[in-house]
Amino acid sequence: MKKKLGIIERLTKGIVLGAEGYVFELERRGYIKAGPYVPEVVLDAPNAVSELSFEFLRSGAEVVVALTYYANRNKLKDVGRENDLEKLNRQAVRIANKVAQKGNALVAGNICNTWMYNPKKKKESGEVVRKIYREQLQWAFEEGIDFVISETNDYLEEALIALQEIKRLGLPAMITLATIQKNTTADGYDYVTACKILEKNGADIVGLNCDRGPATMLPLLKKIRKAVKCFVAAQPVPYQTTPKEFTFESLKKNGQRIFPLGLEPFFLTRFQMAEFARKAKAIGINYIGSCCGTNPSITRAMAEALGRVVPASKYSPVLDLHPIIGKKIKSNNKNFINDWRDE
């Protein structure tokens, strides 16, 4: 059996398409509790995780991410399941491996911001963070992963601890920063500088994920791409953020903040996310995906925007066959999908 290419080999050959947002999508499907967002579903309804992972896979995702976001000791304690810590982490990787075998996909271990790092107590809080990362990564490593995604990092210093722990295991590291603050990480590094520091310390892939939609993430991505030589990743949320409300957490309707359960009015169409994929490719982004709020239809649209035919493409829209709008499309000789995308 031919050995599958690793993440570095794939990125060297071209763009790798990712897909995340498991937690938000599973919450919508009734398997995760909004608020704590702890992935109890891994133990309570593993088939739901398998199904969503497979849907992303057949829609074009080349990486199956183990659902261990917020699966750390601190967060599980919030929901009274700290005794399930190891079981949940191992099970998540096993699910990811089983799904990845159905396609030529890689398996990514996953760690994230812990909410335990305190820049005023670097040493003490850093030791807590390191312990959290070390145990999660060790279990993932033993179960079998191809690389690690450390994501939604508010603090550069916390991200550097994650990077050290990933490299201790000899694995490729993708480190992406959260961008909830306007110009800098929570510990005061501007985002471009932070990515340069991560690259200098051995990160194979650097970039941004979550918080910002394409409109407010792309300007930062352009600067990061010019500043680093390593691979760059971009996984925005599929929401219409603006210079004034530049994160999805800050979006308001009728003066009221609507994060996280009322975001639908700002949801981007699959065509708009496909356009993001094209723009990201044009500026040289290597790992392109989407984060909280995404779904398999978005992933398929992004894959096709990158010129790919994926298993789910068998069921891509053929709107000229629709009994109502099909005749209009044919008579006007217009490409309905492109017209909609360009609006």
N, C-alpha and C positions, 0 to 999 in steps of 0.2 A: 504494500500500500504506500502510495506516494506521501511523503511527509508534507504537512501543510506549512505554508510560509508564515513566519512570525510577523509581529506588528512592524518591526523596523524594515524587514524585507518588503512588506506590502507597501509601506509608505514610500520606500525608495522607488518602487515601480509606479506609484500613482496615488490618487486620493483614496482614503479609507472612509467608508460611510458608517457612522455610528447611529445609535438610537437610544435615548434614555427617556426619562419621564415615567418610569415604571410606577413610582409611588403615587403620582397624581392620577394616572390612568386607573390603577387598581383601587384608589379611593373612589373614583367615579363609579366603578363597577361594584362597589360595596364590600371591599375586602380589606381596606385600610382605614384607620380612624384619623380623620383630619385633626390637626392640632399636634399630637405627638408624632404622627407620621412614621411610627415604628413598623417595619415590615413583618408583622406577626403572620401575615398571609403565607409566608414561607413555610410555616409549620401548620397553620390552620387550614389552608387551602392550597397546597402545593401545585395542584393541577391548574389553578388560575394563573400562577406564575409561569408555569410551563407553556400554557396556551398563549399568553401575551408575548412571551419571549419568542415563541415560534412565529407568531404573527409579524413581529418586527423582522425576524430572520427572512421570511418569505417575501417581505416588502423591501428587502435590499440591505438590511443591516449586516455588516460583516463581523460584528462583534456582539457576543451575548454577554451582558454584564450581570455578574452575580448580584442578586438583590440584597446587598448588605449595607446599603446606605442607611444610616442611623441604627445599624444593628450592633451598637456598642454597649458596653456595660452600663454607662450612664443613662442612655436613652431607654434601654430595656427596663431599667429600674423604675422609670416613670410609669410604666404600665404593669409593673409587678411581675416581670418575666425575666429578671436577671439570671435565674437558674437555667433558663433556656438558651443562654448566650452561645455556648459552643455548638449546641445542636442546631441552632438557627443558622449560624455562619457556615457550618459544614454543609447543611442541607441546601443552602442557596447556591453554593458552588457545584454541588452534585446536579442540581436542576439545570444550571447553566451548561454544564458539560454534556448532559444528555441531549439538550436541545441543539447545541453547537454541532454535535455529531450528525445531525440531520442535514447539515449544509457545510460548506467549507468555511466555517466561522471560527473565530478566536474566542477564548474565554477571558474576560477581564475580572480580576479581583477588584473590589471597590471599597474605598474608605473615604471619609468626608470630614468636614469641620465637626469638632466634638462639642463645642460650646463650653469647653473646660479650660481652654488656654487663656491666660491672664498675663498681658505684657508687663504688668506691675509686679508680677511674681513669676518671672520667666523660668527660674530653675524648678520651683515646686510644681507649677502647673505644667511645665514641659515634661516632667517625669510622668505625670498622670497621663498626658496625651501619648507619650511614647509607649506606655504600657498598653493603652487602648489599641494603638495601631499594631503593636508587636503581636498581641494575641490574635487579633483578627487576621492579620497577614499570615501568621504561622499556620492557622487552620486552613486558610485558602490555599497556601502553598502546598500543604500536605494533600489536599484534595485535587490539586492540579489546575493551575491557571497559566495563561500565556504572558500576561503582563498585568500591571495594576493601574487603575485610574484613581487618583486622589483628587477629589473635586470639591467645588463650592468652598474654596479656602478663603476665609475672610482675612486671616493673618498670614503674612509671608512666613513668619517664624514658625508657625504651626505647619505650614506646607513643607518647610525645610526638614522638620522632624519626620514627616511622612516620607519625604524623599530619601532620607537616611535609612529608614526602616525598609523601604522597598529595595534599595540598593544592597542592603545587608543580605538579602535573599538572592541577589544576583538577577533580578528581574528588570525588564524595561519599565520605565516610569513615565506616565502621562500625568502632569500636574496642571490643573486648571484653577484659576482664581475666580472667586465671586466678585462682583463689581457693584455692590449695593451702595457704596460711597461714590461720590462724583468722580474723584480723581485719584484716590489712593486706597491702598489696603487699610484695614482697621489699625495696623501698626505703623501707618504713615509712609509707606513706599508707594511712589506712583506706579501704576500698573505695568508700564513698559520696563521700568527699572527692575521691578519685582520679577518679571519674566526673564530678564537678562541674568539676574542673580540665580534663579532656578536653573537656567541653562549652564551657567558657570559651575554649579554644584552637581551637575551630572544628569539633570532631567533630559530625557530623550525627546519628549514632547511637552510643550508649554502652551498656555492659552487661557481661554475664558469659557465659563459655562454658567448657565442659569441667570437669574436676576434681570438681565436686559434682553429685550427683543432685538431682532436684526437691525432695526433702524438706529438704535443707540449702541449696539455692540460693534457694528462694522467700522466706525471711525477709529475705535481703539485697536481693533484687529489689524487695520492697515499700518498703524504705528508699530505694533508688536512685530508684525511680519518683517518690516524693514530693519528692526533692531536686533533680531536674533538670527542665528544660522541654523538652529535645530528645527525640527518639525513643529508646526503650530496647529492647535486644535481650536475649534469654535463650535459651541453647542448652546445657542440662545434659546430662550423660551419663545413659544409661538404666539406672542401677544404684541399689540401695537403700542409700544413705548415711544415716548417723545422726549425732546430735550428738556421739557419741563417736568414730566413724569417719566424719568429715564429707566426705572425698574418696574417690574410688574407688581411689586409690593406697594409702590406709591400710586398706582392707578386709582382714580376716583370717578365715581358716577354720582351726579347730583350732590357733589361736595363730600360724599362719604367714601371712605376707603373700602374697596371690595375684595381685597386679597384675604383669604385664598379661595373662597367658595363662590364668588360672584363675578368671575373674570370673563365669562362668556361674551359680553358685549365687545370685548377687545380682542377676541380670538382671531388670529390670522387664518386666512384660507390656505388650503394646500398649495394653491398657485403662488401665493405670496412667499411661502416657505421654499417652494421650488426656485423662485427668483433669488432668494437668499443663497441657496446652494450655488447657483450660477455666479453670483457676485463674489462669494467666498472663494470659489475656484479661480476666478479672474484675478484676485489679489494674492493668490499663492497659498491659501490655507490647505493644509494637508489632511487633517482629520475633520470631517464635516458631519455634524449631527444636530440634534435638537434636544431640549431638556423639558422640564416640568410643563405638562399640558399637551405634549405631543401624543400622536397616535399613529398606528400603522399606515393610515392613508397619507399622512404627511411624509412618512419615511419613503413610501413608494413614489410619491411625487418628486421628492428630492433625488431619489435614485434615477428616475427617468430624466430629470433635468440635467443630470450628470452624464446622460447618454447611455444608461444601462437598461437592459431588459431583465427583469427579476421574475421569480415565480408568480408573484401577485399581479404582474403586468398582463397576465392572461385575462384578468377581469378589469383592466383599465377602461375608463369611460369611452363609449361609442355613442355620443349624444345625438348624432343624426338619425339614430334608430328610435329615439324617444317619440312616442305617439303624439305629443303636443308640440314640443319645441323642435323636433327633428325636421319637419317640413320647412319651418322658418329658416333653419340653418342651411338646408339645401337650396332654398330659393334665393337666399341672400348670398350664398356661396362664401360664408364666413367661417372662420375657425373659432367656434364658440369658446373653447378653453383659452385660447390666446387672448380673445377679446376680454374675457373675465379677468385673466391674470393681469392685464395691462391697466385695468381700471384703478 
